[in-house]
Amino acid sequence: MAIVVVGGHSRSVGKTSVVVGLIAALPEYGWSAFKITQYGHGICSQNGESCHCATDDHSWAISEEKDRVGDSDTSRFLAAGAAHAWWVRTEQGRLAEALPTIRRRLAEAKNAILESNSILKFVKPDLYLTVLDPATADFKRSAQEFLDRADGVILHETNGEHAWSGVSLKPVAGCPVFHMKPPRYITSELVGFVRDRLEVHKHGGH
């Protein structure tokens, strides 16, 4: 089984669209897709809504998406051709509590693609892609933490300027860069890169 992780430095930079594009472009892998969301204080992991429930009761939750025509990100995974789609919700910093269940779901998968940065603390993927948008100033600590583990960078096209402050991209200086311009989130070059890397994994290479 191959594991692909797609992360990014902030919300709304196109991580889900990249996952959707890869699922659709590589249907032969029979993907199980995971979206991992971590919420702040006062947000329930059961449904993502504001609540005042006991932390120990609702620190994490995981559910399988069944709706292939809905608007949710996990519905988009299914619509793109994923065999299964899972939504994992945890409180900030408590992803480890959901890990045994995540590992069971991974063990059942033919191949897996996960939208997350923080999962890299616990899972060593065969391929990690990070999505960067220089026009979006926010840069998550988790994205900075794992930049040096990126195998490839998916970079929004800009005029050369960026809004980041105090962020070094030296950890990805040697990575292949795949430029994107929404609404086109993946390219044939990116798909070929992913396929080649997964074929190497399949045959036991590094």
LINWOUR-V776207 format. One record per helix or strand. SS is the DSSP state (hx for helix, st for strand). FROM is the first residue (numbers start at 1). LEN is the number of residues. If there is no record, write none. Layout:
SS|FROM|LEN / SS|FROM|LEN
This chain:
st|3|6 / hx|15|11 / hx|27|3 / st|31|9 / st|43|1 / st|50|1 / st|60|5 / hx|73|8 / st|84|8 / hx|95|14 / st|111|5 / hx|118|4 / st|127|6 / hx|141|5 / hx|147|3 / st|152|5 / hx|170|3 / st|176|6 / st|184|1 / hx|188|15
